[in-house]
Amino acid sequence: MVTGVSAFRPQTAGSVILWGVLGISLGLVVRALVAPQRRSRKPCIRSPAKTQLPKLSAEETSALSYPPDVLPGSRDVETPYGSIKVFELGPRDGEKVLMLHGISTPCLSQASLGEALVARGYRVIIFDFFGRGYSDAPSDLPYDIRLFTTQILLVLASSSVPWTGDDGFHLIGYSLGGGLAVPFAKHFPHMVRSLILIAGGGLIRTEHQSWKSKFLYSTGTLPGWILETLVRWRISPKGAVTETKMASEAVDPKPQRNSDASGGSSYDNATLLMRRPGHTVSSVMKWQIANHEGFITAFISSIRHAPIYDQREDWLALGRLLADRRQDAESSEDERSPAALPGLRGGRVLLVLGSTDSVIIKEELIHDATAVLGEDGFETVILECGHEIVMARGDEIAALAANFWRSNE
């Protein structure tokens, strides 16, 4: 017995030293794999505007799935957080509309809706969130409501046309953008003339948070560089890449009857601009994953920190602000008298939902919105569509928005 045990013991001082050297070496290797990644990362990861475009000819740039000048009014806004890609189009004296896009597809996803609003006389701003499209990606800050609110204010401040002040602009938020629009309107109710949420996040029930999300995106579960490598592998194109597929990293989609939302060709191949029929949702996402070095960082941090799940407190606060404005309108004896409370005109929010959306379940959102906004705090329109509703139904949504705005004047 003694002999058997001794076989597993170091027999000489040399072997003790050897085991010690091996242990130290292994520790150094692990440390080298993990620590330098954080030390060497710059606070701002540059977008394809700086890493890809300088290497391309004019013809190659024009052929990209997302050309940098695809819409009029393009500008790159330099800020302490990095550069922001902004498009501002439409008549200078038109009513102003600010649009916020989803968690992954850049602002080009809202191009058809934006152009439809411009055709109706509105002035529109769309912009790429940090880490998407042609906007840089801060790598040392959480992608929470504070960062996104700061970005929105930087975008508004960059315009030559005044956007802030009482009743400054209509706000439209799609998917993640809807989750961001609610707290923004809560903090700046006087500035937001009206609020439209298209398949908006923010009230997604935590029970729909996928197990993949809980494991992969929990802070500290894996070293950052390992997590980024794993997520990049998971979402790298092996087929069509859609907003729904990316959203499924955060939400376990519920298949809906007759739904194309989980990858049907009608949405995978949805054309973002009619004049560019070959440029689809999927092609833009493939370009972004391959060419924006900061996208994965931004995507992971957004799932961790952005207002996606159970944001009841913000929605309740918004509900109170809406109720105040309805009461203010009712107490006005003279219809020609201006409302005492600016912003959020009519005291209602418009919810535009897809009948077959597997990410934002219409029945759940209507139920939960009623609980926090009140029955009189919103109206709902349901379109035959999945989660890519803003890309596939731009003209219809523009008409709905214009009617909603007129009804609240």
C-alpha positions as CSV (number, residue, x, y, z in Angstrom):
1,M,0.0,0.0,0.0
2,V,2.8,2.4,0.9
3,T,4.6,1.5,-2.2
4,G,1.5,2.2,-4.3
5,V,1.1,5.7,-2.8
6,S,4.7,6.5,-3.2
7,A,4.5,5.9,-6.9
8,F,2.4,9.1,-7.2
9,R,4.8,11.2,-5.2
10,P,7.7,13.3,-6.6
11,Q,10.8,11.2,-6.1
12,T,13.4,13.9,-6.4
13,A,14.0,17.5,-5.8
14,G,14.3,17.9,-9.6
15,S,10.8,16.6,-10.2
16,V,9.4,19.1,-7.7
17,I,11.1,21.9,-9.6
18,L,9.8,20.5,-12.9
19,W,6.2,20.4,-11.6
20,G,6.6,23.9,-10.3
21,V,7.9,25.2,-13.6
22,L,5.0,23.5,-15.5
23,G,2.4,25.0,-13.2
24,I,3.9,28.5,-13.5
25,S,4.1,28.1,-17.3
26,L,0.5,27.0,-17.5
27,G,-0.6,30.0,-15.4
28,L,1.4,32.4,-17.6
29,V,-0.2,30.9,-20.7
30,V,-3.7,31.3,-19.4
31,R,-2.9,34.9,-18.3
32,A,-1.4,35.7,-21.7
33,L,-4.5,34.4,-23.4
34,V,-6.9,36.4,-21.3
35,A,-5.4,39.6,-19.8
36,P,-3.7,41.2,-22.9
37,Q,-7.0,41.2,-24.7
38,R,-8.4,43.7,-22.3
39,R,-5.1,45.7,-21.9
40,S,-4.6,46.1,-25.7
41,R,-8.2,47.1,-26.6
42,K,-8.6,50.7,-27.5
43,P,-11.5,52.6,-26.0
44,C,-13.0,53.1,-29.4
45,I,-13.2,50.5,-32.2
46,R,-13.4,52.1,-35.6
47,S,-16.2,51.4,-38.0
48,P,-15.8,50.3,-41.7
49,A,-15.8,54.0,-42.6
50,K,-12.2,54.0,-41.4
51,T,-11.2,50.4,-41.7
52,Q,-12.8,49.4,-45.0
53,L,-13.8,52.4,-47.2
54,P,-10.3,53.8,-47.6
55,K,-9.2,50.6,-49.3
56,L,-12.1,50.6,-51.8
57,S,-12.6,52.3,-55.2
58,A,-15.6,54.4,-55.8
59,E,-17.2,51.6,-57.8
60,E,-16.5,49.0,-55.0
61,T,-17.9,51.4,-52.4
62,S,-21.1,51.9,-54.4
63,A,-21.5,48.1,-54.8
64,L,-21.5,47.5,-51.0
65,S,-24.7,46.2,-49.4
66,Y,-24.7,49.4,-47.3
67,P,-23.0,52.3,-49.2
68,P,-22.1,55.2,-47.0
69,D,-24.1,57.7,-49.2
70,V,-27.1,55.4,-49.8
71,L,-29.4,58.2,-48.6
72,P,-29.3,62.0,-48.9
73,G,-28.1,64.1,-46.0
74,S,-25.3,61.8,-45.0
75,R,-22.8,63.1,-42.4
76,D,-20.3,61.6,-40.0
77,V,-20.4,63.3,-36.6
78,E,-17.2,63.2,-34.6
79,T,-17.8,62.9,-30.8
80,P,-15.8,61.9,-27.7
81,Y,-17.4,58.5,-28.0
82,G,-16.4,58.0,-31.7
83,S,-17.9,58.9,-35.0
84,I,-21.7,58.5,-35.6
85,K,-23.2,58.0,-39.1
86,V,-26.3,60.2,-39.5
87,F,-28.7,60.8,-42.4
88,E,-30.9,63.9,-42.2
89,L,-33.3,64.2,-45.1
90,G,-36.5,66.0,-46.0
91,P,-37.6,69.7,-46.1
92,R,-36.0,71.9,-43.4
93,D,-39.4,73.3,-42.4
94,G,-41.1,69.9,-42.1
95,E,-42.3,68.4,-38.9
96,K,-39.3,66.5,-37.5
97,V,-39.1,62.7,-37.0
98,L,-36.3,60.9,-35.2
99,M,-36.1,57.1,-35.7
100,L,-34.3,54.5,-33.6
101,H,-33.4,51.1,-35.2
102,G,-33.1,47.6,-33.8
103,I,-30.4,45.7,-31.9
104,S,-28.4,44.6,-35.0
105,T,-29.5,45.8,-38.4
106,P,-28.1,49.4,-38.9
107,C,-30.3,52.4,-39.7
108,L,-30.6,51.3,-43.3
109,S,-33.4,49.0,-42.0
110,Q,-35.5,52.1,-41.6
111,A,-34.7,53.7,-45.0
112,S,-38.0,52.8,-46.7
113,L,-40.0,54.2,-43.8
114,G,-37.9,57.3,-43.7
115,E,-38.2,58.0,-47.4
116,A,-42.0,57.4,-47.2
117,L,-42.2,60.0,-44.5
118,V,-40.1,62.5,-46.4
119,A,-42.4,62.1,-49.4
120,R,-45.2,63.2,-47.0
121,G,-43.3,66.4,-46.1
122,Y,-41.5,65.4,-42.9
123,R,-37.9,66.0,-41.9
124,V,-36.3,62.8,-40.8
125,I,-33.1,61.7,-39.0
126,I,-32.0,58.1,-38.9
127,F,-28.6,57.1,-37.5
128,D,-26.5,54.1,-36.8
129,F,-26.2,53.1,-33.1
130,F,-22.7,52.8,-31.8
131,G,-21.1,49.6,-33.1
132,R,-23.5,49.3,-36.0
133,G,-23.2,50.3,-39.7
134,Y,-20.7,53.2,-40.0
135,S,-20.7,54.3,-36.3
136,D,-17.7,53.6,-34.2
137,A,-18.0,51.3,-31.1
138,P,-16.9,52.5,-27.7
139,S,-15.4,49.4,-26.1
140,D,-15.0,50.6,-22.5
141,L,-18.6,51.6,-21.7
142,P,-21.7,49.6,-21.1
143,Y,-24.3,49.8,-23.9
144,D,-27.1,50.9,-21.5
145,I,-29.7,53.7,-21.7
146,R,-27.1,56.2,-20.6
147,L,-24.9,55.6,-23.6
148,F,-27.8,55.5,-26.0
149,T,-29.4,58.6,-24.6
150,T,-26.1,60.5,-24.9
151,Q,-25.8,59.3,-28.5
152,I,-29.3,60.5,-29.3
153,L,-28.6,64.0,-27.9
154,L,-25.3,64.2,-29.8
155,V,-27.1,63.4,-33.0
156,L,-29.7,66.0,-32.4
157,A,-27.1,68.6,-31.5
158,S,-25.2,67.9,-34.8
159,S,-28.0,69.2,-37.0
160,S,-28.1,72.7,-38.5
161,V,-31.8,72.7,-37.8
162,P,-33.1,73.0,-34.2
163,W,-34.5,69.7,-33.0
164,T,-34.8,70.2,-29.2
165,G,-37.2,72.3,-27.2
166,D,-40.9,71.9,-26.6
167,D,-42.6,69.5,-29.1
168,G,-39.3,69.2,-30.9
169,F,-39.8,66.0,-32.8
170,H,-41.9,62.8,-33.2
171,L,-40.0,59.7,-32.0
172,I,-40.3,56.3,-33.6
173,G,-38.5,53.3,-32.1
174,Y,-38.3,49.8,-33.6
175,S,-37.5,46.7,-31.6
176,L,-34.5,47.7,-29.3
177,G,-35.2,51.3,-30.5
178,G,-38.6,51.0,-28.9
179,G,-37.1,49.9,-25.6
180,L,-34.8,53.0,-25.8
181,A,-37.6,55.4,-26.9
182,V,-39.7,54.9,-23.7
183,P,-37.1,55.9,-21.1
184,F,-36.0,58.7,-23.4
185,A,-39.5,60.0,-23.6
186,K,-39.8,59.6,-19.8
187,H,-36.8,61.8,-19.3
188,F,-37.6,64.4,-22.0
189,P,-41.4,64.4,-22.3
190,H,-41.5,68.0,-23.3
191,M,-39.2,67.4,-26.3
192,V,-40.9,64.3,-27.7
193,R,-44.0,65.5,-29.6
194,S,-45.3,61.9,-30.0
195,L,-44.2,58.4,-29.6
196,I,-44.6,55.4,-31.9
197,L,-43.3,51.9,-31.0
198,I,-42.9,49.4,-33.8
199,A,-42.5,45.9,-32.5
200,G,-40.9,47.6,-29.5
201,G,-38.8,46.0,-26.8
202,G,-38.7,47.0,-23.2
203,L,-41.6,44.9,-21.9
204,I,-40.3,41.5,-23.1
205,R,-41.0,39.0,-20.3
206,T,-37.9,37.6,-18.7
207,E,-39.4,34.1,-19.1
208,H,-38.7,34.5,-22.8
209,Q,-35.0,35.2,-22.2
210,S,-33.4,32.2,-23.9
211,W,-31.0,29.9,-22.0
212,K,-28.4,30.8,-24.5
213,S,-28.7,34.4,-23.5
214,K,-28.6,33.7,-19.8
215,F,-25.4,31.6,-20.1
216,L,-23.5,33.5,-22.8
217,Y,-24.4,37.1,-21.9
218,S,-24.2,37.0,-18.1
219,T,-21.3,39.2,-17.0
220,G,-18.3,37.2,-15.9
221,T,-19.4,33.9,-17.2
222,L,-16.6,33.8,-19.8
223,P,-13.6,36.0,-20.5
224,G,-14.6,38.7,-23.0
225,W,-12.5,37.6,-25.9
226,I,-13.7,34.0,-25.6
227,L,-17.3,35.2,-25.5
228,E,-16.8,37.4,-28.5
229,T,-15.2,34.6,-30.5
230,L,-18.1,32.2,-29.5
231,V,-20.8,34.8,-30.4
232,R,-19.1,35.6,-33.7
233,W,-19.1,31.9,-34.6
234,R,-22.7,31.5,-33.6
235,I,-24.0,34.4,-35.7
236,S,-21.6,34.3,-38.6
237,P,-23.5,33.7,-41.8
238,K,-24.3,30.1,-42.7
239,G,-27.4,31.2,-44.4
240,A,-29.7,34.2,-44.1
241,V,-29.0,36.6,-41.3
242,T,-32.1,38.6,-40.2
243,E,-33.1,40.9,-37.3
244,T,-35.2,38.0,-36.0
245,K,-32.2,35.7,-35.9
246,M,-30.1,38.3,-34.0
247,A,-33.0,39.0,-31.6
248,S,-33.2,35.3,-30.8
249,E,-29.9,35.7,-29.1
250,A,-31.8,37.7,-26.5
251,V,-35.3,36.2,-26.8
252,D,-36.3,32.6,-27.3
253,P,-38.7,33.2,-30.3
254,K,-42.2,31.7,-30.1
255,P,-43.2,30.3,-33.5
256,Q,-46.5,31.9,-34.6
257,R,-49.0,30.2,-36.9
258,N,-48.2,30.9,-40.6
259,S,-45.1,32.9,-39.5
260,D,-42.2,33.8,-41.8
261,A,-40.6,35.6,-38.9
262,S,-38.1,32.9,-38.0
263,G,-36.3,32.9,-41.3
264,G,-38.8,32.8,-44.1
265,S,-37.5,33.9,-47.5
266,S,-40.1,36.7,-47.7
267,Y,-38.2,38.6,-44.9
268,D,-34.7,37.2,-45.3
269,N,-34.8,38.7,-48.8
270,A,-36.7,41.8,-47.9
271,T,-35.4,44.7,-50.0
272,L,-34.4,47.7,-47.9
273,L,-34.7,50.2,-50.7
274,M,-36.7,49.6,-53.9
275,R,-34.0,51.3,-56.0
276,R,-31.5,48.8,-54.7
277,P,-33.3,45.4,-55.1
278,G,-30.3,43.3,-54.5
279,H,-29.5,44.7,-51.1
280,T,-31.5,42.8,-48.5
281,V,-31.6,42.6,-44.7
282,S,-29.5,39.5,-44.9
283,S,-26.8,41.0,-47.2
284,V,-26.4,44.0,-45.0
285,M,-26.0,41.9,-41.8
286,K,-23.4,39.7,-43.5
287,W,-21.5,42.8,-44.5
288,Q,-21.7,44.2,-41.0
289,I,-20.6,41.0,-39.2
290,A,-17.6,40.6,-41.6
291,N,-16.4,44.3,-41.6
292,H,-17.3,46.0,-38.4
293,E,-14.8,45.0,-35.8
294,G,-16.8,46.5,-32.9
295,F,-20.2,45.0,-33.8
296,I,-19.9,41.9,-31.6
297,T,-18.7,44.0,-28.6
298,A,-21.7,46.3,-29.1
299,F,-24.2,43.5,-29.6
300,I,-23.1,41.6,-26.5
301,S,-23.1,44.7,-24.3
302,S,-26.5,45.7,-25.6
303,I,-28.0,42.4,-24.6
304,R,-26.4,42.7,-21.2
305,H,-27.3,46.3,-20.4
306,A,-29.9,47.8,-22.8
307,P,-33.6,48.2,-21.7
308,I,-34.9,45.0,-23.2
309,Y,-36.7,43.0,-20.5
310,D,-39.4,44.0,-17.9
311,Q,-38.8,47.7,-17.9
312,R,-42.1,48.3,-16.0
313,E,-40.9,51.3,-14.0
314,D,-40.0,53.3,-17.1
315,W,-43.3,52.4,-18.7
316,L,-45.3,53.2,-15.6
317,A,-43.6,56.6,-15.4
318,L,-44.5,57.2,-19.1
319,G,-48.1,56.1,-18.4
320,R,-48.3,58.8,-15.7
321,L,-47.0,61.5,-18.1
322,L,-49.5,60.4,-20.8
323,A,-52.3,60.6,-18.2
324,D,-51.3,64.1,-17.2
325,R,-51.5,65.2,-20.8
326,R,-54.9,63.7,-21.3
327,Q,-56.2,65.4,-18.2
328,D,-54.6,68.6,-19.3
329,A,-56.4,68.4,-22.7
330,E,-59.7,67.6,-21.0
331,S,-59.4,70.6,-18.6
332,S,-58.9,73.1,-21.4
333,E,-62.1,75.0,-21.8
334,D,-61.0,76.7,-25.0
335,E,-59.8,74.4,-27.8
336,R,-57.7,77.3,-29.2
337,S,-55.7,77.5,-26.0
338,P,-52.3,75.9,-26.1
339,A,-51.8,72.9,-23.9
340,A,-50.1,73.6,-20.6
341,L,-47.9,70.5,-20.9
342,P,-45.7,70.3,-24.0
343,G,-44.9,67.0,-25.6
344,L,-46.6,63.6,-25.9
345,R,-49.6,65.2,-27.6
346,G,-52.9,63.4,-27.2
347,G,-51.5,61.5,-24.2
348,R,-51.3,58.3,-26.3
349,V,-48.6,56.0,-27.8
350,L,-49.1,54.1,-31.0
351,L,-48.1,50.5,-31.0
352,V,-47.5,48.9,-34.4
353,L,-47.2,45.1,-34.1
354,G,-46.7,42.2,-36.4
355,S,-49.4,39.5,-36.4
356,T,-46.8,36.7,-36.8
357,D,-43.9,38.3,-34.8
358,S,-42.1,35.6,-32.8
359,V,-40.0,38.0,-30.8
360,I,-42.6,40.6,-29.7
361,I,-45.7,38.6,-29.0
362,K,-48.7,40.9,-29.7
363,E,-51.0,39.4,-27.1
364,E,-48.4,39.7,-24.3
365,L,-47.4,43.3,-25.2
366,I,-51.0,44.5,-25.4
367,H,-51.7,42.9,-22.0
368,D,-48.6,44.3,-20.4
369,A,-48.9,47.8,-22.0
370,T,-52.4,48.0,-20.6
371,A,-51.1,47.3,-17.1
372,V,-48.5,50.1,-17.3
373,L,-49.9,52.7,-19.7
374,G,-53.6,52.2,-19.0
375,E,-56.3,51.4,-21.6
376,D,-56.4,55.0,-22.7
377,G,-52.6,55.4,-22.9
378,F,-52.1,53.7,-26.3
379,E,-53.7,52.5,-29.4
380,T,-52.7,49.4,-31.4
381,V,-52.4,48.6,-35.1
382,I,-51.6,45.0,-36.1
383,L,-50.2,44.3,-39.6
384,E,-49.7,40.9,-41.3
385,C,-46.0,40.7,-40.7
386,G,-43.2,39.3,-38.6
387,H,-40.5,41.0,-36.6
388,E,-39.0,42.6,-39.8
389,I,-42.1,44.8,-40.0
390,V,-40.3,48.1,-40.3
391,M,-38.5,46.9,-43.4
392,A,-41.4,45.1,-45.1
393,R,-44.2,47.6,-44.3
394,G,-42.5,51.0,-44.6
395,D,-45.2,52.7,-46.7
396,E,-48.1,51.4,-44.6
397,I,-46.4,52.5,-41.3
398,A,-45.7,56.0,-42.7
399,A,-49.4,56.3,-43.5
400,L,-50.4,55.1,-40.0
401,A,-47.9,57.5,-38.4
402,A,-49.2,60.5,-40.4
403,N,-52.8,59.7,-39.4
404,F,-51.8,59.3,-35.8
405,W,-50.0,62.6,-35.7
406,R,-52.9,64.4,-37.3
407,S,-55.3,62.9,-34.8
408,N,-53.3,64.3,-31.9
409,E,-53.0,67.9,-33.1
